[in-house]
């Protein structure tokens, strides 16, 4: 007898929509595992740079991505990203690493390697997966698919405040431009472009605080558990 795979809640959308915060809270509330798929692309970009690999070298970067042993650990209420037992949290959270990640994310070899890595995070009792293609490509059978959107202005401002809190200084205008460029790259690429799954619930978070978004999504989770949709 084969047991059914662990349930997944897929949360997709562009950066600055509040996905990360929402997913960490959801995973905590449900006692489920958490996958920050963007961090995987960031780790590949960071390690590629460290090894002097060209960001366009698909075959080599694909092989690098296949060897990663990544874990998310909760330390003092925050999530740390560990790779092959090294804490890479500070390295991967910079804006330049995010921009480099969106370039390596367009390489089919990297996406194929990380597809396997991402599926490995699916374990009982369940997984909350944060990304761009969780509902469309990685976990198409997710129990619930949520797609968060927000205006570019709201997203840039949110990201600005987040970085400021972390002690990172950036200009709002630069951030807005970076977000715009990253959106174009993520939506226009041929492999796994950023788009909502046809069966995703779209939530616009432009005028919603994190608590409101969290409550809204918890209601969707309860609806699914009760057999609605
Ligand atoms: O979410 P985060 O900003 O950390 O993601 C960094 C980059 O990784 C994104 O801009 C996107 O290009 C890429 N990414 C992706 N697919 C995912 C998650 C992230 O292509 N599932």
py3Dmol code that shows the C-alpha trace and the ligand (Angstrom):
import py3Dmol

protein = """\
ATOM      1  CA  UNK A   1       0.000   0.000   0.000  1.00  0.00           C
ATOM      2  CA  UNK A   2       1.432   3.408  -0.905  1.00  0.00           C
ATOM      3  CA  UNK A   3       0.743   6.269   1.484  1.00  0.00           C
ATOM      4  CA  UNK A   4      -0.286   9.613   0.020  1.00  0.00           C
ATOM      5  CA  UNK A   5       2.426  12.281  -0.109  1.00  0.00           C
ATOM      6  CA  UNK A   6       2.562  14.911   2.640  1.00  0.00           C
ATOM      7  CA  UNK A   7       0.239  17.885   1.998  1.00  0.00           C
ATOM      8  CA  UNK A   8       1.684  21.101   0.592  1.00  0.00           C
ATOM      9  CA  UNK A   9       0.567  24.716   0.800  1.00  0.00           C
ATOM     10  CA  UNK A  10       2.111  26.546  -2.165  1.00  0.00           C
ATOM     11  CA  UNK A  11       2.551  30.301  -1.832  1.00  0.00           C
ATOM     12  CA  UNK A  12       3.794  32.067  -4.960  1.00  0.00           C
ATOM     13  CA  UNK A  13       4.208  35.646  -6.092  1.00  0.00           C
ATOM     14  CA  UNK A  14       6.814  38.322  -6.736  1.00  0.00           C
ATOM     15  CA  UNK A  15       9.114  39.662  -4.012  1.00  0.00           C
ATOM     16  CA  UNK A  16       7.793  42.216  -1.556  1.00  0.00           C
ATOM     17  CA  UNK A  17       4.289  40.759  -1.361  1.00  0.00           C
ATOM     18  CA  UNK A  18       4.848  39.386   2.157  1.00  0.00           C
ATOM     19  CA  UNK A  19       5.221  35.743   1.081  1.00  0.00           C
ATOM     20  CA  UNK A  20       8.199  34.971   3.296  1.00  0.00           C
ATOM     21  CA  UNK A  21       6.686  36.294   6.506  1.00  0.00           C
ATOM     22  CA  UNK A  22       3.367  34.631   5.729  1.00  0.00           C
ATOM     23  CA  UNK A  23       4.966  31.240   5.026  1.00  0.00           C
ATOM     24  CA  UNK A  24       7.098  31.228   8.178  1.00  0.00           C
ATOM     25  CA  UNK A  25       4.014  32.049  10.273  1.00  0.00           C
ATOM     26  CA  UNK A  26       1.908  29.437   8.537  1.00  0.00           C
ATOM     27  CA  UNK A  27       4.548  26.729   8.975  1.00  0.00           C
ATOM     28  CA  UNK A  28       4.898  27.633  12.646  1.00  0.00           C
ATOM     29  CA  UNK A  29       1.126  27.619  13.262  1.00  0.00           C
ATOM     30  CA  UNK A  30       0.588  24.298  11.470  1.00  0.00           C
ATOM     31  CA  UNK A  31       3.805  22.672  12.760  1.00  0.00           C
ATOM     32  CA  UNK A  32       4.807  21.961   9.158  1.00  0.00           C
ATOM     33  CA  UNK A  33       8.142  22.127   7.356  1.00  0.00           C
ATOM     34  CA  UNK A  34       9.128  25.282   5.484  1.00  0.00           C
ATOM     35  CA  UNK A  35      10.791  25.743   2.111  1.00  0.00           C
ATOM     36  CA  UNK A  36      12.124  29.120   0.989  1.00  0.00           C
ATOM     37  CA  UNK A  37      12.806  28.163  -2.627  1.00  0.00           C
ATOM     38  CA  UNK A  38      14.219  31.608  -3.440  1.00  0.00           C
ATOM     39  CA  UNK A  39      17.003  30.917  -0.939  1.00  0.00           C
ATOM     40  CA  UNK A  40      18.035  27.881  -2.993  1.00  0.00           C
ATOM     41  CA  UNK A  41      18.505  30.037  -6.110  1.00  0.00           C
ATOM     42  CA  UNK A  42      20.324  32.606  -3.975  1.00  0.00           C
ATOM     43  CA  UNK A  43      22.690  29.935  -2.601  1.00  0.00           C
ATOM     44  CA  UNK A  44      23.498  28.725  -6.129  1.00  0.00           C
ATOM     45  CA  UNK A  45      24.235  32.308  -7.201  1.00  0.00           C
ATOM     46  CA  UNK A  46      26.403  32.980  -4.140  1.00  0.00           C
ATOM     47  CA  UNK A  47      28.409  29.760  -4.442  1.00  0.00           C
ATOM     48  CA  UNK A  48      28.828  30.241  -8.188  1.00  0.00           C
ATOM     49  CA  UNK A  49      30.306  33.662  -7.568  1.00  0.00           C
ATOM     50  CA  UNK A  50      32.569  32.311  -4.842  1.00  0.00           C
ATOM     51  CA  UNK A  51      33.843  29.578  -7.171  1.00  0.00           C
ATOM     52  CA  UNK A  52      34.344  32.020 -10.027  1.00  0.00           C
ATOM     53  CA  UNK A  53      31.770  30.267 -12.231  1.00  0.00           C
ATOM     54  CA  UNK A  54      30.164  32.303 -14.982  1.00  0.00           C
ATOM     55  CA  UNK A  55      26.512  33.090 -14.127  1.00  0.00           C
ATOM     56  CA  UNK A  56      25.546  31.871 -17.610  1.00  0.00           C
ATOM     57  CA  UNK A  57      27.261  28.468 -17.425  1.00  0.00           C
ATOM     58  CA  UNK A  58      24.156  26.266 -17.232  1.00  0.00           C
ATOM     59  CA  UNK A  59      25.801  22.819 -17.155  1.00  0.00           C
ATOM     60  CA  UNK A  60      28.288  23.712 -14.387  1.00  0.00           C
ATOM     61  CA  UNK A  61      25.746  25.618 -12.315  1.00  0.00           C
ATOM     62  CA  UNK A  62      23.300  22.727 -12.712  1.00  0.00           C
ATOM     63  CA  UNK A  63      25.906  20.313 -11.341  1.00  0.00           C
ATOM     64  CA  UNK A  64      26.637  22.697  -8.452  1.00  0.00           C
ATOM     65  CA  UNK A  65      22.903  22.986  -7.645  1.00  0.00           C
ATOM     66  CA  UNK A  66      22.546  19.197  -7.562  1.00  0.00           C
ATOM     67  CA  UNK A  67      25.169  18.862  -4.798  1.00  0.00           C
ATOM     68  CA  UNK A  68      23.627  21.289  -2.326  1.00  0.00           C
ATOM     69  CA  UNK A  69      22.550  20.102   1.091  1.00  0.00           C
ATOM     70  CA  UNK A  70      20.378  22.990   2.256  1.00  0.00           C
ATOM     71  CA  UNK A  71      18.523  23.298   5.543  1.00  0.00           C
ATOM     72  CA  UNK A  72      16.400  26.052   7.090  1.00  0.00           C
ATOM     73  CA  UNK A  73      16.937  26.359  10.834  1.00  0.00           C
ATOM     74  CA  UNK A  74      14.945  28.491  13.225  1.00  0.00           C
ATOM     75  CA  UNK A  75      17.305  30.385  15.533  1.00  0.00           C
ATOM     76  CA  UNK A  76      15.949  32.940  18.046  1.00  0.00           C
ATOM     77  CA  UNK A  77      12.733  33.260  16.063  1.00  0.00           C
ATOM     78  CA  UNK A  78      14.509  33.911  12.733  1.00  0.00           C
ATOM     79  CA  UNK A  79      15.180  31.508   9.875  1.00  0.00           C
ATOM     80  CA  UNK A  80      18.822  30.783   9.037  1.00  0.00           C
ATOM     81  CA  UNK A  81      19.915  29.261   5.727  1.00  0.00           C
ATOM     82  CA  UNK A  82      22.558  26.560   6.024  1.00  0.00           C
ATOM     83  CA  UNK A  83      24.288  24.924   3.085  1.00  0.00           C
ATOM     84  CA  UNK A  84      26.626  21.972   3.480  1.00  0.00           C
ATOM     85  CA  UNK A  85      26.770  22.952   7.183  1.00  0.00           C
ATOM     86  CA  UNK A  86      27.817  26.554   6.532  1.00  0.00           C
ATOM     87  CA  UNK A  87      25.526  29.412   7.617  1.00  0.00           C
ATOM     88  CA  UNK A  88      24.981  31.458   4.445  1.00  0.00           C
ATOM     89  CA  UNK A  89      22.135  33.649   5.741  1.00  0.00           C
ATOM     90  CA  UNK A  90      23.995  36.944   5.556  1.00  0.00           C
ATOM     91  CA  UNK A  91      25.547  36.135   2.182  1.00  0.00           C
ATOM     92  CA  UNK A  92      22.261  35.295   0.474  1.00  0.00           C
ATOM     93  CA  UNK A  93      20.015  38.033   1.832  1.00  0.00           C
ATOM     94  CA  UNK A  94      21.635  40.945  -0.031  1.00  0.00           C
ATOM     95  CA  UNK A  95      19.917  42.644  -2.956  1.00  0.00           C
ATOM     96  CA  UNK A  96      22.837  41.856  -5.262  1.00  0.00           C
ATOM     97  CA  UNK A  97      22.511  38.154  -4.456  1.00  0.00           C
ATOM     98  CA  UNK A  98      18.763  38.384  -5.217  1.00  0.00           C
ATOM     99  CA  UNK A  99      19.506  39.915  -8.602  1.00  0.00           C
ATOM    100  CA  UNK A 100      22.153  37.256  -9.347  1.00  0.00           C
ATOM    101  CA  UNK A 101      19.686  34.560  -8.232  1.00  0.00           C
ATOM    102  CA  UNK A 102      17.115  35.718 -10.748  1.00  0.00           C
ATOM    103  CA  UNK A 103      19.750  35.295 -13.492  1.00  0.00           C
ATOM    104  CA  UNK A 104      20.775  31.747 -12.523  1.00  0.00           C
ATOM    105  CA  UNK A 105      17.070  30.940 -12.068  1.00  0.00           C
ATOM    106  CA  UNK A 106      16.567  31.372 -15.810  1.00  0.00           C
ATOM    107  CA  UNK A 107      18.938  28.447 -16.555  1.00  0.00           C
ATOM    108  CA  UNK A 108      17.054  25.196 -17.299  1.00  0.00           C
ATOM    109  CA  UNK A 109      19.877  23.054 -15.824  1.00  0.00           C
ATOM    110  CA  UNK A 110      19.665  24.899 -12.494  1.00  0.00           C
ATOM    111  CA  UNK A 111      15.858  24.642 -12.398  1.00  0.00           C
ATOM    112  CA  UNK A 112      15.989  20.921 -13.180  1.00  0.00           C
ATOM    113  CA  UNK A 113      18.540  20.253 -10.408  1.00  0.00           C
ATOM    114  CA  UNK A 114      16.654  22.364  -7.856  1.00  0.00           C
ATOM    115  CA  UNK A 115      13.365  20.687  -8.759  1.00  0.00           C
ATOM    116  CA  UNK A 116      14.701  17.489  -7.197  1.00  0.00           C
ATOM    117  CA  UNK A 117      16.112  19.368  -4.186  1.00  0.00           C
ATOM    118  CA  UNK A 118      12.772  21.150  -3.611  1.00  0.00           C
ATOM    119  CA  UNK A 119      10.685  17.974  -3.807  1.00  0.00           C
ATOM    120  CA  UNK A 120      12.939  16.538  -1.087  1.00  0.00           C
ATOM    121  CA  UNK A 121      11.526  19.069   1.387  1.00  0.00           C
ATOM    122  CA  UNK A 122       8.085  17.446   1.169  1.00  0.00           C
ATOM    123  CA  UNK A 123       7.839  15.528   4.406  1.00  0.00           C
ATOM    124  CA  UNK A 124       5.122  14.692   6.944  1.00  0.00           C
ATOM    125  CA  UNK A 125       3.236  16.303   8.514  1.00  0.00           C
ATOM    126  CA  UNK A 126       3.290  18.834   5.649  1.00  0.00           C
ATOM    127  CA  UNK A 127       5.164  21.589   3.843  1.00  0.00           C
ATOM    128  CA  UNK A 128       4.614  25.302   3.368  1.00  0.00           C
ATOM    129  CA  UNK A 129       6.500  26.236   0.188  1.00  0.00           C
ATOM    130  CA  UNK A 130       7.377  29.833  -0.715  1.00  0.00           C
ATOM    131  CA  UNK A 131       8.382  30.701  -4.283  1.00  0.00           C
ATOM    132  CA  UNK A 132       7.489  31.567  -7.839  1.00  0.00           C
ATOM    133  CA  UNK A 133       6.527  28.193  -9.321  1.00  0.00           C
ATOM    134  CA  UNK A 134       5.500  26.130  -6.287  1.00  0.00           C
ATOM    135  CA  UNK A 135       1.900  25.713  -7.479  1.00  0.00           C
ATOM    136  CA  UNK A 136       2.610  25.526 -11.201  1.00  0.00           C
ATOM    137  CA  UNK A 137       5.691  23.284 -11.463  1.00  0.00           C
ATOM    138  CA  UNK A 138       7.169  21.949  -8.219  1.00  0.00           C
ATOM    139  CA  UNK A 139       4.019  20.920  -6.318  1.00  0.00           C
ATOM    140  CA  UNK A 140       1.204  20.976  -8.898  1.00  0.00           C
ATOM    141  CA  UNK A 141      -0.838  18.717  -6.572  1.00  0.00           C
ATOM    142  CA  UNK A 142      -0.581  21.160  -3.609  1.00  0.00           C
ATOM    143  CA  UNK A 143      -3.617  21.068  -1.326  1.00  0.00           C
ATOM    144  CA  UNK A 144      -3.856  24.856  -1.409  1.00  0.00           C
ATOM    145  CA  UNK A 145      -2.265  27.315  -3.838  1.00  0.00           C
ATOM    146  CA  UNK A 146      -2.081  30.982  -2.956  1.00  0.00           C
ATOM    147  CA  UNK A 147      -0.694  33.672  -5.257  1.00  0.00           C
ATOM    148  CA  UNK A 148       0.154  36.967  -3.560  1.00  0.00           C
ATOM    149  CA  UNK A 149       0.262  40.175  -5.578  1.00  0.00           C
ATOM    150  CA  UNK A 150       0.796  43.835  -4.629  1.00  0.00           C
ATOM    151  CA  UNK A 151       1.486  47.070  -6.463  1.00  0.00           C
ATOM    152  CA  UNK A 152       5.176  47.686  -7.303  1.00  0.00           C
ATOM    153  CA  UNK A 153       5.115  50.726  -4.987  1.00  0.00           C
ATOM    154  CA  UNK A 154       3.802  48.743  -2.017  1.00  0.00           C
ATOM    155  CA  UNK A 155       6.320  45.974  -2.645  1.00  0.00           C
ATOM    156  CA  UNK A 156       9.303  48.343  -2.906  1.00  0.00           C
ATOM    157  CA  UNK A 157       8.273  50.090   0.286  1.00  0.00           C
ATOM    158  CA  UNK A 158       7.842  46.813   2.167  1.00  0.00           C
ATOM    159  CA  UNK A 159      11.218  45.563   1.017  1.00  0.00           C
ATOM    160  CA  UNK A 160      12.778  48.924   1.947  1.00  0.00           C
ATOM    161  CA  UNK A 161      11.444  48.688   5.514  1.00  0.00           C
ATOM    162  CA  UNK A 162      12.507  45.056   5.799  1.00  0.00           C
ATOM    163  CA  UNK A 163      16.084  45.838   4.735  1.00  0.00           C
ATOM    164  CA  UNK A 164      16.210  48.904   6.978  1.00  0.00           C
ATOM    165  CA  UNK A 165      15.203  46.738   9.932  1.00  0.00           C
ATOM    166  CA  UNK A 166      18.079  44.416   9.074  1.00  0.00           C
ATOM    167  CA  UNK A 167      20.435  47.400   9.084  1.00  0.00           C
ATOM    168  CA  UNK A 168      20.847  47.361   5.302  1.00  0.00           C
ATOM    169  CA  UNK A 169      20.748  50.784   3.646  1.00  0.00           C
ATOM    170  CA  UNK A 170      19.281  51.059   0.149  1.00  0.00           C
ATOM    171  CA  UNK A 171      17.563  53.826  -1.801  1.00  0.00           C
ATOM    172  CA  UNK A 172      13.836  53.345  -2.339  1.00  0.00           C
ATOM    173  CA  UNK A 173      14.115  54.423  -5.988  1.00  0.00           C
ATOM    174  CA  UNK A 174      16.894  51.889  -6.650  1.00  0.00           C
ATOM    175  CA  UNK A 175      14.839  49.190  -4.987  1.00  0.00           C
ATOM    176  CA  UNK A 176      11.797  50.039  -7.113  1.00  0.00           C
ATOM    177  CA  UNK A 177      13.892  49.800 -10.263  1.00  0.00           C
ATOM    178  CA  UNK A 178      15.498  46.487  -9.192  1.00  0.00           C
ATOM    179  CA  UNK A 179      12.088  45.016  -8.400  1.00  0.00           C
ATOM    180  CA  UNK A 180      10.796  46.076 -11.826  1.00  0.00           C
ATOM    181  CA  UNK A 181      13.765  44.510 -13.608  1.00  0.00           C
ATOM    182  CA  UNK A 182      13.514  41.299 -11.585  1.00  0.00           C
ATOM    183  CA  UNK A 183       9.756  41.074 -12.338  1.00  0.00           C
ATOM    184  CA  UNK A 184      10.407  41.324 -16.062  1.00  0.00           C
ATOM    185  CA  UNK A 185      13.104  38.607 -15.918  1.00  0.00           C
ATOM    186  CA  UNK A 186      10.995  36.290 -13.736  1.00  0.00           C
ATOM    187  CA  UNK A 187       7.824  36.669 -15.814  1.00  0.00           C
ATOM    188  CA  UNK A 188       9.434  36.591 -19.248  1.00  0.00           C
ATOM    189  CA  UNK A 189      11.725  33.575 -18.893  1.00  0.00           C
ATOM    190  CA  UNK A 190      10.761  30.485 -20.875  1.00  0.00           C
ATOM    191  CA  UNK A 191      11.230  27.949 -18.065  1.00  0.00           C
ATOM    192  CA  UNK A 192       8.764  28.211 -15.175  1.00  0.00           C
ATOM    193  CA  UNK A 193       7.810  31.871 -15.632  1.00  0.00           C
ATOM    194  CA  UNK A 194       6.174  33.626 -12.697  1.00  0.00           C
ATOM    195  CA  UNK A 195       2.406  33.263 -13.085  1.00  0.00           C
ATOM    196  CA  UNK A 196      -0.469  32.098 -10.881  1.00  0.00           C
ATOM    197  CA  UNK A 197      -1.574  28.470 -11.226  1.00  0.00           C
ATOM    198  CA  UNK A 198      -5.042  28.253 -12.775  1.00  0.00           C
ATOM    199  CA  UNK A 199      -6.353  26.882  -9.465  1.00  0.00           C
ATOM    200  CA  UNK A 200      -4.561  29.417  -7.220  1.00  0.00           C
ATOM    201  CA  UNK A 201      -6.384  31.864  -4.965  1.00  0.00           C
ATOM    202  CA  UNK A 202      -5.020  35.336  -5.765  1.00  0.00           C
ATOM    203  CA  UNK A 203      -4.674  37.684  -2.785  1.00  0.00           C
ATOM    204  CA  UNK A 204      -3.729  41.353  -3.340  1.00  0.00           C
ATOM    205  CA  UNK A 205      -1.722  42.436  -0.301  1.00  0.00           C
ATOM    206  CA  UNK A 206      -1.169  46.106  -1.334  1.00  0.00           C
ATOM    207  CA  UNK A 207      -3.466  47.396   1.400  1.00  0.00           C
ATOM    208  CA  UNK A 208      -3.344  44.460   3.806  1.00  0.00           C
ATOM    209  CA  UNK A 209      -1.107  44.079   6.845  1.00  0.00           C
ATOM    210  CA  UNK A 210       0.585  40.733   7.499  1.00  0.00           C
ATOM    211  CA  UNK A 211      -1.955  39.811  10.197  1.00  0.00           C
ATOM    212  CA  UNK A 212      -4.854  40.279   7.762  1.00  0.00           C
ATOM    213  CA  UNK A 213      -3.105  38.222   5.072  1.00  0.00           C
ATOM    214  CA  UNK A 214      -2.302  35.491   7.592  1.00  0.00           C
ATOM    215  CA  UNK A 215      -5.925  35.288   8.810  1.00  0.00           C
ATOM    216  CA  UNK A 216      -7.214  35.228   5.235  1.00  0.00           C
ATOM    217  CA  UNK A 217      -4.912  32.353   4.257  1.00  0.00           C
ATOM    218  CA  UNK A 218      -5.651  30.442   7.493  1.00  0.00           C
ATOM    219  CA  UNK A 219      -9.351  30.603   6.510  1.00  0.00           C
ATOM    220  CA  UNK A 220      -8.459  29.151   3.094  1.00  0.00           C
ATOM    221  CA  UNK A 221      -6.510  26.346   4.819  1.00  0.00           C
ATOM    222  CA  UNK A 222      -9.482  25.547   7.080  1.00  0.00           C
ATOM    223  CA  UNK A 223     -11.833  25.575   4.081  1.00  0.00           C
ATOM    224  CA  UNK A 224      -9.638  23.017   2.306  1.00  0.00           C
ATOM    225  CA  UNK A 225      -9.403  20.874   5.442  1.00  0.00           C
ATOM    226  CA  UNK A 226     -13.196  20.942   5.642  1.00  0.00           C
ATOM    227  CA  UNK A 227     -13.315  19.688   2.040  1.00  0.00           C
ATOM    228  CA  UNK A 228     -14.198  22.964   0.368  1.00  0.00           C
ATOM    229  CA  UNK A 229     -12.378  23.137  -2.992  1.00  0.00           C
TER     230      UNK A 229
END
"""
ligand_1 = """\
21
LIG
O 12.195 34.977 -3.402
P 13.577 35.498 -3.613
O 13.642 36.970 -3.819
O 14.519 35.037 -2.562
O 14.060 34.824 -4.978
C 15.243 35.223 -5.631
C 15.107 34.919 -7.116
O 15.064 33.503 -7.297
C 13.808 35.425 -7.755
O 13.908 36.729 -8.271
C 13.567 34.432 -8.856
O 14.256 34.807 -10.029
C 14.205 33.166 -8.365
N 13.209 32.182 -7.937
C 12.652 31.381 -8.889
N 11.789 30.396 -8.539
C 11.456 30.226 -7.257
C 11.989 31.073 -6.252
C 12.873 32.067 -6.632
O 12.926 31.531 -10.073
N 10.624 29.242 -6.925
"""
view = py3Dmol.view(width=600, height=400)
view.addModel(protein, "pdb")
view.setStyle({"model": 0}, {"cartoon": {"style": "trace"}})
view.addModel(ligand_1, "xyz")
view.setStyle({"model": 1}, {"stick": {}})
view.zoomTo()
view.show()
